[in-house]
Structures are given as C-alpha cells and as structure tokens.
Amino acid sequence: MTDARVVGVGMTDFGVHEQPLPELFADAAFEAFDDAGVEGADVDAFYLGNAMGGQTERDTHLAPTLATHVGIAGVPCQRYEDACATSSNAFKHAVRAVEAGDHDVVLVGGVERCTPATGLDTPEMTSVFASAAHRQYEQPTGLTFPGVFGLLTTRHMHEYGTTEEDLAAVAVKNHRHGTLNPRAQFGKEISVDDVLEGPVVASPFRLMDCCPFSDGAAAVVVTSDELAETFDGEPVGVSGIGHATDVIPLADKADLTATRSARDAASEAYEAAGIGPDELDVVEVHDCFTGAEVLAIEALDLVEDGEGGRAAVEGTTALEGRIPVNPSGGLKAKGHPIGATGVAQLVELTEQLRGDAGRRQVEGAERALAHNLGGDAATTVVTILEGMT
C-alpha cells in the first residue's frame, strides 16, 4: 500500500450564493486543481459529499452532473451521504482508494445550498435538516437539531456544572477566529452578553449558540506519495482516519454526554497515526452548536471529561491557547453548508500545516485533526493530517 497526500485545496466563501449548485462547486474544484497544478485529465475518480441535494436541489444524481460540469466526465463518480459527516466520509473512501492503488488522483468535493437561495425558507430547511433524525421515534415529535444538541448539552450541564456563560464563551471565541477568515460567513466579534441576551432557540441554546444555514463548496485533490512530488501543491500527509457510528435514536444512547461515535473514531484515528491528543497542534471540530464543541473536545481527549465547558473561558482552545480549536471560525462563524463542511475542515487544516492560514495561522503547526459528526452524534469521522516539511 502507498500513503495518501493532499496536494490541492479549494473553497468558496460560505454564506448566501445565488449561483446554481454546479457553478458553486466548480469554483472550489477549479481552485483545488490550480493549487495542485493538475488538469482534469489527471483525475481518475471523483468522490462527492452532498447530503440534501435530493430535497433541496431535486437532484439525486449529482456526482456525474458535477463531474461533467468540471470536465472530468468518464471517471468513476460516487456521491456520499452521512448527514453532516458526508464529505468527511467521501474523503475517507478516496484516501483508501489511493492507498490501495485503485486510483492515482482523486477529486474529493463537498457542496450544499442551505439558504433561501434554494427556494426553501428557514422552517422548511430546518425540517430538511431534521430528516437526519430517527424517522419513527424522533421526527414525528417535532424534534429538530437545536433540540437534539440542547438535550445533550443540558445533560452535560447537569453532570458537570457547565453554564450558559461557558457556552457563550465558545461562540465568542469562534466569532473572534471568524474575523480572521476572509471566507467565513460571519466576520464580526461578539460578546458573552450578546449571546446571553439573544432569543432562546432550544434551551440552553440562544440564537448565537447556533451555527447558520450556509451555501458553499470545498474541494481537495488526493494522490499517492509517489505522485505527490510531481504536482505543484505542497503535499500534506494523511496519517490517520477513524470512522464510527452510535445508536439512533437519541433515547437509546448509553451516555448522552459521551458522544460514543466520536470517542471510537478518535481512538481509531490516533492509533492509525501513532500519536496521542497531546501531540496535536490545531483542531477543527463540528460546532454546529456551542455545546457540540464542548462535547467534541472531551471526546477527542483534548480535555478531561467535564472540563470542556471551561476550555473557551480559560483560553485553552483559543488561537493562542494550548490547543487551538476552530481557528477557521468553525461552523459557528465560518458557516455550515452540510455537504461541504467536512472537506472545508480539511482545507483549513491543510492551509494551517502549509503555513498559509494568514492571520489565523497557528505557529509551527505540524499535526492537525478534523472532527466531523453527522445526525444526532450517530456518525463521526476523525481525520489526522501531518505536514511533510
């Protein structure tokens, strides 16, 4: 087996886009091609992450459509769907295909349109998102994802004393990081009071505890270590991937604070990479809600169980802290176009490991981790990347 490398990255701004989905994706894909120095003819497979295209775009056969649009029709194409973990899973399969020698150069992309540009308003899109919950036991009750993560976070507050002020500090941190990211949907700093004075969405979350709906696309080019040096892009190594699932529905989970799939995926990724959490330099986690970041950093063993609530307050996870979390602004400030989120995390971390992250650069970053979960924490993919210089 060979080792896989990321040699090209591309990403659109996240926010509201009026352009059709194929054009939005093409912007990210061509940027990744240019970064890698590859042509469409070099690509021999395309793995796409798109979660909701059947509902929002009325298009259930997107992979060949997008391949045609970017000039790579004819190669094997596959669309992956795992709720918010969608394009992280696409990346995992691309890496495995390269490692096995099945493909030499793979384009991995994620794209979604989640704003009213789709023609769906906020209540309709909230319902679309909720389709990732259990069809018989959760959807009929009206449970949507602010409620799902509100329940998980409320239990954490009960067990460990996490406060609304602790949650607000996560939002404040990630918005501050977002001001340093020109592609982020929100580039404005906020205060703890701004968060606490906002309207309640689903207790304990207020409006600014929640990530936005977003349109956007991201893409990476994956190749083998042997071929990586023949392309222009500075290669970044893929040293470990973990992928795990937990039970659905929420009521059947053994521990509402543990996010079991994240712990299992992280353990697998650490073992594959041959490192522990104390050897990481920068991390991107799935902070769809402030409480989700608290749960994630505990699941990844970045802090002890029960300490996640205080991490942002104490500066542990700030850009200048012991372990910077979400220097991109995270889903909270950067935005969350579902199918694009996982690959967007990898774009951010590739730039960090190359030293190309500008004002949000984590100095000396050599090892990075991406954590991306789907649904009610039922699917998690954890990816560890490593700089090659």
Secondary structure, DSSP 8 states (H G I E B T S, - for coil): ---EEEEEEEE---B---S-HHHHHHHHHHHHHHHHT--GGG--EEEEE-SSHHHHTS-S-HHHHHHHHTT-TTS-EEEE--GGGHHHHHHHHHHHHHHTTS-SEEEEEEEEE-SGGGS--HHHHHHHHHTTS-TTTTGGGT--HHHHHHHHHHHHHHHH---HHHHHHHHHHHHHHHTT-TT-S------HHHHHTS-EEETTEEGGGB----EEEEEEEEEEHHHHTTSSS--EEEEEEEEEE--SSGGG-S-TTT-HHHHHHHHHHHHHHT--GGG-SEEE---SBHHHHHHHHHHTTSS-TT-HHHHTTTTTTSTTSSS-B-TT-HHHHH---HHHHHHHHHHHHHHHHHT--GGG--TT--EEEEEEEETTTTEEEEEEEEE--
